[in-house]
Amino acid sequence: KFSDIRTSMLTLFVLMSSPNLPRYIEQDNLVWDRPMLLFFLVSFVIVGSFGLIAVLTGVISESMFEKNQLRLAEARQEQDELMRTIEEKAAEIHSMITLDENGEATIKMVREQAMPIVAKLFESALIEYTA
């Protein structure tokens, strides 16, 4: 299993992905003749397992972080769109209000002319308000 570099790397990969140490212990006294190999294989399995778990955890965390960032960006875009719409409608409402001789709108005019339109705008944007 460790005759050349290519088969050694493949053997180590197989050992890390599915540690079956007795298979290597039974193979022609491979491990008993070389005690450092046994130490290396056990260390490799332990460190490799933790390393593999760390990599998988990192990949999953990064994926969740990216999805969250996309959701936040979409929510921010929707909120900006809503604010632009409200801004445009507010300008339209402002231009529709009748002004008095001083160029001012009275509370009565605002309540009668603008508030029904503002209420509909808020309802369409799902904004809670009190009248």
N, C-alpha and C positions, 0 to 999 in steps of 0.2 A: 504493500500500500504506500510505502514511502521510497520507492525506487528512484524516482526522478521528481523534479520540481512540479511538473504538471499534475501528476497523480497525487503528490503530497498535498498540493493546494486543494485538489478535489476532495481528498480524504478529510482534510481539516474542515472544509465547508460542510461535508456530510456529517462530520462529527459535531459541528456547531449547530446545525439545523435539527439533527435528531441524535442526541448523545446516547450512543449505545456502546459504552465502554467495555462491557464484558466481551463483545465481539473482538476487540483489539487485544484484550488480555489473553484470550484463548488462542490467538494466532501465533503459532510457533514460538512461544515464550518471548514474543517481541518485547513486551513490557517488562518482564522479569529479568531479562538480560540487560536491559537499559533502564534503571530506576529513574533517571532524569527524564526519560521519555514519559513515564507514568506521571511524574510531577508536572511536566509540561502539558500533557493531555488533560489532566484534571484541572489545572489552572486555565487552560484554553477554554474548556467547556464552561467553567464558572464565569470567567471574564467575558467570554463570547456571548453567553446567555444574557448577562446584565447589559452588555453593549447592544445586543439586538433588541432587548426590551426598551432601552433608552432611545434607540433610533426610531422604533415604532411609535413610542410615546411622543417623540418630537415631531414626527410626521403628522400624527393625528392632531396634536396641539396646533401646529402650524396651519393645517387645513381648517380647523375650527376658527382660528384667528382670522384667516383670510375671508371665510364666509361671513364672519361678524363684521369685518371691515366693509365688505360689499353691501351687506344689509344697512349699515350705517350710512354709506354713501347714497344708497337708493332713498333712504328715509330723508336725508338732507336735501336731495334733489326734489323730492315730492314736496317738502316743506317750502323750499325756495319757489317752486312753481305756484303753490297755494298763495304765498305772500305776494307774488307778482300779480296774480289774478285779483286778490283782494285790493291791492294797490290801484289797479286799473279801474275796478268797480267803484272804489272810493272816489277816484277822480271824476268818474261819470256822475256819481251821486252828488258830489259837490257842485258840479256844473249845472245840475238840474234844480237845485234849491233856489227858490225865489228870494231875492234880497230886498230889503226895504230901501227907503230913500238915502240912508247913510251907508249903504253897501254892506249891511250886516244881515245875518239871518237870525230871526228870533227863535227861541226855544220851541214855540208853538209850530213854526214853519218846519223846523228840523224834525219834530215829532210826527207831524202830519205827512210831510213829503219824503223824508229820508228813512225814517225808522222802519217802515214796512219793507223797503228794499234791502236795508241792512239786515233785517231779521231773515229774509229769504236767503241772502248771501251767507249768513252765518249758518243757517240750516243746511244749505248745500255743501258747505265746507265742514260740517259736523263740529262746529264750534259752539260750546255751551255759553249761554248768556242769560242775563236777567233783564227783564223789560222795565 
